[in-house]
Amino acid sequence: MGSVKDYFQSLGSGVLSLLKGMQVTGKEFVTPKITERYPEDRETYKWPERFRAVLELIYDNEGNHKCIACGTCERNCPNGTITIESKMVDTPAGTKKKKLDNYIYDLGSCTFCQLCVTTCPTGALRFSNDFEQSVFTRSKLVKKLNYLPEKPEPELTEEEKARLAAEKEAKIAAAKAKAAALKAEREAAAGAAPAPAAKADDAAAKALAAAKGDPEKEAKIRAALERAAALKAQREAAGKDAGDK
């Protein structure tokens, strides 16, 4: 008797499960159908903005980009997908400037992590939605992102030329003033050098005046002054010989 009861219970649960499945199937019968028509609708289909397909350099309407060839994106790329080649150019202001020469991007090794985009200091990069990148050889996945020719540095305006000329003249004047001040300091130092000798002569004169009337003491003072003069002459001669050599 128990086996018959179990049989009908399992049969009932199977029927309920079948009805639930048919319910899902019935809903699908009345649900509007969505059919992918790619590539027929590629001109009108709107791809999600957050979809990352291929890295590109952002150009404005005048053909300019913001890349300064700093190499931040190249250093932050985990797969070595980016290679930056730069060059130094002369500016109209007479200075050197580093500019982008080649921006090489290997789509085949890109993981679309977007670190290059988020760390770019000038906002020069972005990911496009162009996902149609199927090719037969991997070499075709290596792209040069700066496809437009690099523009020369713009010429300076008359105001900028006048400002640079004024700055140059100010620097020259400051250098001349500094050189004149150093020269004056050296001349003042050279002019103040004889002062100790004058003081020494005054001391000697005072010592002789104090020893006046005592021939022995006066003779000792004069002998000491003669020895000091001889030593000074000897030192000056030695310094002159060293300078000649």
PASEBA-1860 file (N, C-alpha, C; in nm, 3 decimals):
! residues 245
1> MGSVKDYF> 0.083/-0.121/0.000/0.000/0.000/0.000/0.086/0.126/0.000 ~ 0.198/0.118/0.075/0.287/0.234/0.080/0.350/0.263/-0.055 ~ 0.383/0.160/-0.130/0.446/0.182/-0.259/0.352/0.251/-0.357 ~ 0.223/0.220/-0.350/0.124/0.285/-0.438/0.114/0.434/-0.404 ~ 0.116/0.462/-0.272/0.109/0.602/-0.228/0.231/0.681/-0.275 ~ 0.348/0.621/-0.260/0.470/0.687/-0.307/0.467/0.710/-0.456 ~ 0.408/0.615/-0.528/0.401/0.626/-0.673/0.319/0.748/-0.714 ~ 0.202/0.762/-0.654/0.115/0.873/-0.691/0.173/1.008/-0.644
9> QSLGSGVL> 0.244/1.008/-0.532/0.308/1.132/-0.486/0.417/1.176/-0.584 ~ 0.498/1.082/-0.627/0.603/1.117/-0.724/0.542/1.158/-0.856 ~ 0.430/1.094/-0.893/0.363/1.130/-1.017/0.308/1.273/-1.009 ~ 0.249/1.305/-0.893/0.195/1.440/-0.876/0.305/1.547/-0.880 ~ 0.419/1.519/-0.813/0.529/1.617/-0.815/0.587/1.633/-0.955 ~ 0.587/1.524/-1.032/0.635/1.533/-1.170/0.543/1.618/-1.256 ~ 0.413/1.603/-1.236/0.316/1.684/-1.312/0.330/1.832/-1.278 ~ 0.349/1.862/-1.146/0.368/2.002/-1.105/0.494/2.061/-1.166
17> SLLKGMQV> 0.600/1.983/-1.167/0.725/2.031/-1.228/0.706/2.056/-1.377 ~ 0.630/1.968/-1.444/0.604/1.985/-1.586/0.522/2.111/-1.613 ~ 0.425/2.138/-1.526/0.342/2.257/-1.542/0.426/2.386/-1.524 ~ 0.516/2.383/-1.427/0.603/2.500/-1.408/0.691/2.524/-1.531 ~ 0.744/2.416/-1.587/0.825/2.431/-1.707/0.743/2.481/-1.824 ~ 0.623/2.430/-1.841/0.536/2.476/-1.948/0.496/2.622/-1.930 ~ 0.487/2.666/-1.801/0.457/2.806/-1.774/0.567/2.898/-1.829 ~ 0.693/2.860/-1.806/0.806/2.939/-1.859/0.803/2.938/-2.011
25> TGKEFVTP> 0.776/2.820/-2.067/0.770/2.810/-2.213/0.655/2.894/-2.270 ~ 0.541/2.894/-2.200/0.428/2.973/-2.245/0.459/3.122/-2.244 ~ 0.532/3.169/-2.144/0.570/3.309/-2.141/0.658/3.346/-2.260 ~ 0.746/3.257/-2.297/0.834/3.285/-2.410/0.757/3.295/-2.542 ~ 0.643/3.228/-2.549/0.562/3.234/-2.670/0.505/3.374/-2.694 ~ 0.476/3.444/-2.584/0.414/3.577/-2.596/0.513/3.690/-2.573 ~ 0.639/3.659/-2.542/0.741/3.763/-2.523/0.788/3.816/-2.658 ~ 0.801/3.954/-2.675/0.850/4.008/-2.803/0.990/3.955/-2.835
33> KITERYPE> 1.011/3.920/-2.959/1.138/3.860/-3.002/1.239/3.969/-3.039 ~ 1.365/3.948/-3.003/1.476/4.038/-3.039/1.572/3.958/-3.126 ~ 1.589/4.005/-3.246/1.676/3.935/-3.341/1.797/4.022/-3.373 ~ 1.919/3.970/-3.357/2.039/4.042/-3.394/2.053/4.042/-3.546 ~ 2.064/4.162/-3.602/2.072/4.175/-3.746/2.210/4.225/-3.791 ~ 2.310/4.207/-3.706/2.445/4.248/-3.745/2.494/4.155/-3.856 ~ 2.560/4.205/-3.958/2.609/4.343/-3.975/2.516/4.435/-4.054 ~ 2.392/4.392/-4.082/2.304/4.477/-4.160/2.272/4.608/-4.090
41> DRETYKWP> 2.267/4.607/-3.954/2.228/4.729/-3.883/2.348/4.800/-3.820 ~ 2.468/4.778/-3.870/2.586/4.838/-3.810/2.585/4.991/-3.818 ~ 2.515/5.047/-3.916/2.513/5.192/-3.932/2.421/5.259/-3.830 ~ 2.324/5.189/-3.780/2.226/5.248/-3.689/2.236/5.196/-3.547 ~ 2.307/5.086/-3.527/2.314/5.027/-3.393/2.401/5.114/-3.301 ~ 2.355/5.136/-3.178/2.427/5.216/-3.080/2.496/5.124/-2.980 ~ 2.631/5.125/-2.985/2.707/5.041/-2.894/2.717/5.109/-2.758 ~ 2.726/5.033/-2.650/2.739/5.092/-2.516/2.864/5.180/-2.507
49> ERFRAVLE> 2.853/5.294/-2.441/2.966/5.387/-2.431/3.082/5.329/-2.350 ~ 3.052/5.244/-2.256/3.158/5.189/-2.171/3.231/5.072/-2.237 ~ 3.185/5.030/-2.355/3.251/4.919/-2.424/3.388/4.963/-2.473 ~ 3.491/4.883/-2.444/3.629/4.915/-2.482/3.670/4.826/-2.597 ~ 3.699/4.890/-2.710/3.735/4.812/-2.828/3.881/4.831/-2.867 ~ 3.922/4.955/-2.887/4.059/4.981/-2.930/4.100/5.119/-2.879 ~ 4.225/5.131/-2.837/4.277/5.258/-2.787/4.301/5.353/-2.903 ~ 4.276/5.483/-2.879/4.298/5.583/-2.983/4.344/5.714/-2.920
57> LIYDNEGN> 4.415/5.791/-3.001/4.461/5.924/-2.961/4.353/6.025/-2.999 ~ 4.318/6.111/-2.906/4.209/6.205/-2.929/4.261/6.325/-3.009 ~ 4.202/6.346/-3.126/4.233/6.462/-3.210/4.115/6.559/-3.207 ~ 4.145/6.689/-3.207/4.038/6.788/-3.216/4.006/6.817/-3.362 ~ 3.919/6.913/-3.385/3.877/6.944/-3.522/3.989/7.002/-3.607 ~ 4.093/7.055/-3.544/4.205/7.113/-3.617/4.321/7.016/-3.633 ~ 4.302/6.890/-3.592/4.407/6.791/-3.608/4.515/6.797/-3.502 ~ 4.483/6.848/-3.385/4.580/6.856/-3.275/4.545/6.753/-3.168
65> HKCIACGT> 4.646/6.701/-3.102/4.626/6.610/-2.989/4.697/6.665/-2.868 ~ 4.671/6.606/-2.750/4.724/6.657/-2.624/4.841/6.576/-2.571 ~ 4.887/6.476/-2.646/4.996/6.392/-2.596/5.125/6.472/-2.588 ~ 5.194/6.464/-2.473/5.320/6.535/-2.452/5.438/6.438/-2.445 ~ 5.414/6.312/-2.481/5.520/6.210/-2.484/5.589/6.194/-2.349 ~ 5.510/6.201/-2.240/5.567/6.188/-2.106/5.598/6.042/-2.072 ~ 5.532/5.946/-2.139/5.559/5.805/-2.116/5.485/5.745/-1.998 ~ 5.388/5.817/-1.940/5.314/5.764/-1.825/5.234/5.641/-1.864
73> CERNCPNG> 5.167/5.645/-1.978/5.087/5.531/-2.023/5.175/5.410/-2.051 ~ 5.292/5.433/-2.107/5.383/5.323/-2.137/5.431/5.256/-2.009 ~ 5.461/5.334/-1.907/5.510/5.278/-1.781/5.399/5.204/-1.706 ~ 5.276/5.250/-1.715/5.166/5.189/-1.640/5.103/5.070/-1.711 ~ 5.133/5.048/-1.838/5.074/4.936/-1.911/5.129/4.804/-1.857 ~ 5.044/4.713/-1.809/5.096/4.588/-1.750/5.150/4.489/-1.853 ~ 5.114/4.503/-1.980/5.155/4.406/-2.082/5.256/4.461/-2.181 ~ 5.303/4.582/-2.160/5.396/4.641/-2.258/5.331/4.663/-2.392
81> TITIESKM> 5.204/4.699/-2.390/5.129/4.717/-2.515/5.166/4.847/-2.586 ~ 5.212/4.946/-2.511/5.235/5.081/-2.564/5.385/5.109/-2.573 ~ 5.426/5.169/-2.684/5.564/5.213/-2.702/5.562/5.359/-2.747 ~ 5.628/5.445/-2.670/5.633/5.588/-2.700/5.770/5.622/-2.756 ~ 5.773/5.686/-2.872/5.897/5.736/-2.933/5.885/5.888/-2.944 ~ 5.981/5.957/-2.882/5.976/6.103/-2.879/6.098/6.162/-2.949 ~ 6.096/6.293/-2.969/6.206/6.365/-3.031/6.213/6.505/-2.971 ~ 6.331/6.566/-2.979/6.351/6.702/-2.931/6.349/6.798/-3.049
89> VDTPAGTK> 6.273/6.905/-3.035/6.261/7.005/-3.142/6.295/7.142/-3.085 ~ 6.335/7.232/-3.174/6.364/7.370/-3.136/6.237/7.454/-3.146 ~ 6.211/7.533/-3.045/6.095/7.620/-3.044/6.134/7.759/-3.094 ~ 6.039/7.838/-3.142/6.071/7.976/-3.183/6.128/8.061/-3.072 ~ 6.103/8.021/-2.946/6.157/8.096/-2.832/6.303/8.064/-2.805 ~ 6.361/7.970/-2.883/6.501/7.935/-2.867/6.526/7.827/-2.764 ~ 6.424/7.755/-2.722/6.439/7.648/-2.624/6.415/7.513/-2.691 ~ 6.441/7.405/-2.615/6.418/7.269/-2.662/6.286/7.217/-2.604
97> KKKLDNYI> 6.217/7.136/-2.682/6.089/7.080/-2.638/6.078/6.936/-2.687 ~ 6.030/6.847/-2.598/6.009/6.708/-2.636/5.871/6.693/-2.698 ~ 5.865/6.627/-2.814/5.738/6.606/-2.883/5.723/6.459/-2.920 ~ 5.599/6.420/-2.940/5.568/6.283/-2.979/5.612/6.257/-3.122 ~ 5.683/6.147/-3.143/5.726/6.107/-3.276/5.641/5.990/-3.326 ~ 5.633/5.883/-3.247/5.552/5.766/-3.283/5.483/5.713/-3.158 ~ 5.353/5.687/-3.170/5.277/5.624/-3.062/5.232/5.487/-3.114 ~ 5.301/5.381/-3.068/5.277/5.246/-3.116/5.191/5.171/-3.014
105> YDLGSCTF> 5.084/5.110/-3.063/4.989/5.039/-2.976/4.962/4.900/-3.034 ~ 4.985/4.797/-2.951/4.964/4.658/-2.993/4.830/4.609/-2.938 ~ 4.730/4.609/-3.023/4.596/4.566/-2.980/4.594/4.418/-2.941 ~ 4.681/4.337/-3.001/4.680/4.194/-2.974/4.717/4.158/-2.832 ~ 4.791/4.244/-2.761/4.831/4.215/-2.623/4.759/4.303/-2.522 ~ 4.667/4.386/-2.567/4.595/4.478/-2.478/4.491/4.401/-2.397 ~ 4.484/4.429/-2.267/4.383/4.368/-2.179/4.268/4.464/-2.150 ~ 4.270/4.583/-2.210/4.162/4.682/-2.197/4.138/4.721/-2.051
113> CQLCVTTC> 4.246/4.727/-1.975/4.235/4.763/-1.834/4.212/4.912/-1.815 ~ 4.244/4.992/-1.917/4.222/5.136/-1.920/4.313/5.214/-1.825 ~ 4.422/5.153/-1.778/4.516/5.227/-1.694/4.582/5.341/-1.772 ~ 4.604/5.320/-1.900/4.665/5.424/-1.982/4.576/5.547/-1.991 ~ 4.445/5.525/-2.000/4.350/5.635/-2.012/4.336/5.710/-1.880 ~ 4.323/5.636/-1.771/4.298/5.700/-1.641/4.420/5.770/-1.585 ~ 4.541/5.730/-1.624/4.662/5.792/-1.570/4.722/5.897/-1.662 ~ 4.665/5.917/-1.780/4.719/6.017/-1.872/4.701/6.156/-1.812
121> PTGALRFS> 4.809/6.234/-1.792/4.795/6.365/-1.726/4.725/6.470/-1.811 ~ 4.719/6.451/-1.942/4.657/6.551/-2.030/4.525/6.505/-2.089 ~ 4.481/6.383/-2.057/4.355/6.333/-2.114/4.362/6.315/-2.264 ~ 4.473/6.260/-2.313/4.493/6.248/-2.458/4.445/6.116/-2.516 ~ 4.399/6.023/-2.432/4.364/5.889/-2.480/4.219/5.853/-2.445 ~ 4.166/5.758/-2.520/4.033/5.703/-2.491/4.019/5.571/-2.566 ~ 3.921/5.492/-2.523/3.888/5.368/-2.592/3.765/5.392/-2.679 ~ 3.772/5.350/-2.803/3.661/5.364/-2.896/3.573/5.240/-2.893
129> NDFEQSVF> 3.461/5.245/-2.965/3.369/5.131/-2.974/3.390/5.049/-3.101 ~ 3.492/5.078/-3.176/3.516/5.009/-3.303/3.573/4.870/-3.274 ~ 3.485/4.773/-3.261/3.527/4.637/-3.225/3.563/4.552/-3.346 ~ 3.540/4.600/-3.465/3.569/4.521/-3.585/3.718/4.525/-3.615 ~ 3.793/4.441/-3.547/3.938/4.439/-3.559/3.990/4.301/-3.599 ~ 3.907/4.222/-3.666/3.948/4.088/-3.706/4.046/4.097/-3.822 ~ 4.161/4.033/-3.807/4.264/4.032/-3.911/4.321/3.891/-3.921 ~ 4.400/3.867/-4.025/4.459/3.734/-4.047/4.600/3.723/-3.991
137> TRSKLVKK> 4.666/3.834/-3.966/4.802/3.832/-3.910/4.809/3.926/-3.790 ~ 4.886/3.885/-3.689/4.897/3.964/-3.568/4.968/4.097/-3.593 ~ 5.053/4.102/-3.694/5.126/4.226/-3.720/5.032/4.341/-3.754 ~ 4.914/4.308/-3.808/4.818/4.413/-3.843/4.747/4.470/-3.720 ~ 4.764/4.406/-3.606/4.707/4.458/-3.482/4.795/4.565/-3.419 ~ 4.917/4.581/-3.469/5.006/4.686/-3.419/4.973/4.814/-3.495 ~ 4.929/4.916/-3.421/4.879/5.038/-3.483/4.963/5.158/-3.440 ~ 4.974/5.254/-3.529/5.035/5.383/-3.498/4.922/5.483/-3.473
145> LNYLPEKP> 4.907/5.524/-3.349/4.792/5.606/-3.313/4.803/5.751/-3.359 ~ 4.924/5.805/-3.368/4.938/5.942/-3.419/4.950/5.936/-3.572 ~ 4.838/5.915/-3.637/4.836/5.894/-3.782/4.843/6.024/-3.860 ~ 4.818/6.138/-3.796/4.829/6.267/-3.864/4.970/6.322/-3.846 ~ 5.022/6.396/-3.945/5.158/6.452/-3.931/5.164/6.554/-3.818 ~ 5.276/6.552/-3.746/5.294/6.645/-3.635/5.312/6.787/-3.688 ~ 5.243/6.880/-3.627/5.248/7.019/-3.671/5.369/7.089/-3.611 ~ 5.429/7.185/-3.685/5.543/7.259/-3.628/5.498/7.351/-3.516
153> EPELTEEE> 5.594/7.395/-3.437/5.564/7.486/-3.329/5.512/7.618/-3.383 ~ 5.408/7.675/-3.323/5.352/7.802/-3.374/5.451/7.916/-3.357 ~ 5.447/8.009/-3.451/5.535/8.124/-3.444/5.491/8.217/-3.331 ~ 5.588/8.288/-3.275/5.559/8.380/-3.166/5.492/8.506/-3.218 ~ 5.402/8.559/-3.138/5.339/8.686/-3.171/5.436/8.800/-3.136 ~ 5.402/8.920/-3.180/5.488/9.036/-3.152/5.494/9.063/-3.002 ~ 5.384/9.041/-2.933/5.383/9.062/-2.787/5.475/8.961/-2.718 ~ 5.470/8.835/-2.762/5.556/8.733/-2.703/5.702/8.759/-2.733
161> KARLAAEK> 5.731/8.804/-2.856/5.870/8.837/-2.890/5.921/8.952/-2.803 ~ 5.837/9.055/-2.784/5.877/9.167/-2.700/5.899/9.124/-2.555 ~ 5.810/9.035/-2.507/5.825/8.987/-2.370/5.953/8.906/-2.352 ~ 5.983/8.817/-2.449/6.105/8.738/-2.440/6.229/8.826/-2.448 ~ 6.224/8.929/-2.535/6.338/9.020/-2.545/6.359/9.096/-2.414 ~ 6.248/9.140/-2.353/6.259/9.210/-2.225/6.314/9.119/-2.117 ~ 6.269/8.994/-2.113/6.321/8.899/-2.015/6.469/8.873/-2.036 ~ 6.511/8.862/-2.163/6.653/8.840/-2.192/6.737/8.958/-2.147
169> EAKIAAAK> 6.690/9.080/-2.177/6.763/9.200/-2.135/6.770/9.210/-1.983 ~ 6.660/9.172/-1.916/6.661/9.177/-1.770/6.761/9.077/-1.712 ~ 6.771/8.958/-1.772/6.868/8.859/-1.725/7.011/8.908/-1.746 ~ 7.035/8.970/-1.864/7.170/9.022/-1.892/7.206/9.132/-1.793 ~ 7.108/9.222/-1.766/7.133/9.331/-1.672/7.159/9.278/-1.532 ~ 7.083/9.175/-1.493/7.103/9.116/-1.361/7.241/9.050/-1.350 ~ 7.285/8.983/-1.458/7.417/8.920/-1.457/7.527/9.026/-1.448 ~ 7.510/9.136/-1.523/7.611/9.244/-1.518/7.616/9.306/-1.379
177> AKAAALKA> 7.499/9.327/-1.319/7.495/9.385/-1.185/7.563/9.294/-1.083 ~ 7.541/9.163/-1.097/7.603/9.068/-1.007/7.754/9.067/-1.024 ~ 7.800/9.071/-1.151/7.944/9.073/-1.176/8.007/9.200/-1.121 ~ 7.936/9.314/-1.136/7.989/9.440/-1.084/7.998/9.437/-0.931 ~ 7.898/9.376/-0.869/7.900/9.367/-0.723/8.015/9.279/-0.675 ~ 8.039/9.167/-0.743/8.152/9.082/-0.706/8.285/9.153/-0.724 ~ 8.296/9.229/-0.834/8.420/9.304/-0.859/8.442/9.407/-0.750 ~ 8.334/9.476/-0.713/8.347/9.577/-0.608/8.389/9.515/-0.476
185> EREAAAGA> 8.335/9.397/-0.446/8.372/9.329/-0.322/8.519/9.290/-0.322 ~ 8.566/9.239/-0.441/8.707/9.201/-0.450/8.798/9.322/-0.436 ~ 8.759/9.432/-0.502/8.841/9.553/-0.491/8.843/9.607/-0.349 ~ 8.726/9.599/-0.283/8.722/9.645/-0.144/8.808/9.557/-0.054 ~ 8.805/9.425/-0.082/8.889/9.335/-0.002/9.036/9.360/-0.028 ~ 9.072/9.386/-0.157/9.213/9.415/-0.188/9.258/9.546/-0.127 ~ 9.168/9.646/-0.124/9.203/9.775/-0.065/9.215/9.768/0.086 ~ 9.144/9.679/0.149/9.150/9.668/0.295/9.265/9.583/0.344
193> APAPAAKA> 9.335/9.516/0.251/9.444/9.427/0.291/9.559/9.500/0.358 ~ 9.603/9.620/0.309/9.717/9.686/0.374/9.689/9.734/0.515 ~ 9.565/9.734/0.557/9.531/9.787/0.689/9.610/9.720/0.801 ~ 9.625/9.587/0.804/9.703/9.525/0.913/9.847/9.573/0.916 ~ 9.908/9.596/0.797/10.047/9.646/0.795/10.056/9.784/0.858 ~ 9.955/9.869/0.826/9.955/10.004/0.885/9.941/9.995/1.036 ~ 9.854/9.907/1.081/9.840/9.889/1.224/9.970/9.840/1.286 ~ 10.041/9.749/1.217/10.169/9.698/1.269/10.273/9.809/1.278
201> DDAAAKAL> 10.276/9.900/1.177/10.371/10.011/1.182/10.340/10.103/1.299 ~ 10.213/10.128/1.323/10.175/10.213/1.436/10.218/10.149/1.568 ~ 10.202/10.018/1.578/10.242/9.949/1.701/10.393/9.956/1.721 ~ 10.466/9.940/1.608/10.613/9.948/1.618/10.658/10.087/1.660 ~ 10.592/10.188/1.602/10.628/10.326/1.638/10.599/10.353/1.784 ~ 10.487/10.305/1.831/10.454/10.325/1.972/10.554/10.252/2.062 ~ 10.595/10.128/2.019/10.692/10.052/2.099/10.827/10.123/2.104 ~ 10.872/10.179/1.989/10.999/10.252/1.989/10.990/10.380/2.073
209> AAAKGDPE> 10.872/10.444/2.064/10.855/10.565/2.145/10.858/10.532/2.293 ~ 10.799/10.417/2.328/10.799/10.379/2.469/10.938/10.340/2.518 ~ 11.022/10.284/2.425/11.157/10.240/2.464/11.261/10.350/2.451 ~ 11.216/10.469/2.415/11.311/10.579/2.398/11.378/10.613/2.532 ~ 11.506/10.622/2.529/11.582/10.647/2.651/11.643/10.520/2.706 ~ 11.598/10.400/2.651/11.656/10.273/2.693/11.718/10.208/2.569 ~ 11.852/10.232/2.545/11.915/10.183/2.421/11.905/10.032/2.404 ~ 11.918/9.955/2.514/11.913/9.809/2.502/11.774/9.761/2.457
217> KEAKIRAA> 11.674/9.819/2.521/11.537/9.780/2.484/11.503/9.825/2.342 ~ 11.547/9.944/2.305/11.521/9.995/2.170/11.592/9.909/2.067 ~ 11.716/9.860/2.099/11.788/9.774/2.006/11.716/9.641/1.986 ~ 11.661/9.585/2.094/11.586/9.460/2.082/11.461/9.477/1.994 ~ 11.391/9.591/2.013/11.270/9.615/1.932/11.306/9.628/1.786 ~ 11.414/9.702/1.758/11.454/9.718/1.618/11.497/9.584/1.557 ~ 11.566/9.500/1.636/11.608/9.370/1.586/11.485/9.282/1.555 ~ 11.386/9.289/1.640/11.263/9.211/1.617/11.189/9.260/1.493
225> LERAAALK> 11.189/9.394/1.474/11.123/9.449/1.354/11.197/9.409/1.227 ~ 11.330/9.405/1.235/11.408/9.364/1.118/11.384/9.217/1.084 ~ 11.377/9.132/1.188/11.348/8.990/1.162/11.209/8.971/1.100 ~ 11.111/9.047/1.150/10.975/9.037/1.096/10.971/9.082/0.951 ~ 11.043/9.188/0.919/11.048/9.237/0.782/11.115/9.134/0.691 ~ 11.223/9.070/0.743/11.291/8.969/0.661/11.201/8.849/0.635 ~ 11.129/8.804/0.739/11.036/8.692/0.720/10.924/8.728/0.620 ~ 10.874/8.852/0.627/10.769/8.895/0.535/10.819/8.896/0.392
233> AQREAAGK> 10.942/8.947/0.373/11.000/8.949/0.239/11.022/8.809/0.186 ~ 11.065/8.719/0.277/11.087/8.580/0.236/10.956/8.512/0.193 ~ 10.849/8.535/0.267/10.719/8.477/0.233/10.667/8.532/0.099 ~ 10.681/8.663/0.079/10.636/8.723/-0.046/10.713/8.668/-0.165 ~ 10.844/8.645/-0.146/10.926/8.588/-0.254/10.884/8.445/-0.285 ~ 10.855/8.366/-0.179/10.811/8.229/-0.197/10.675/8.224/-0.269 ~ 10.585/8.314/-0.231/10.455/8.319/-0.298/10.467/8.361/-0.443 ~ 10.555/8.451/-0.474/10.576/8.494/-0.613/10.632/8.381/-0.697
241> DAGDK> 10.730/8.305/-0.639/10.788/8.192/-0.713/10.683/8.084/-0.741 ~ 10.594/8.059/-0.642/10.488/7.961/-0.661/10.390/8.005/-0.768 ~ 10.362/8.136/-0.772/10.271/8.187/-0.876/10.333/8.178/-1.014 ~ 10.467/8.202/-1.024/10.533/8.191/-1.155/10.532/8.049/-1.206 ~ 10.545/7.951/-1.115/10.546/7.811/-1.157/10.407/7.768/-1.203
END
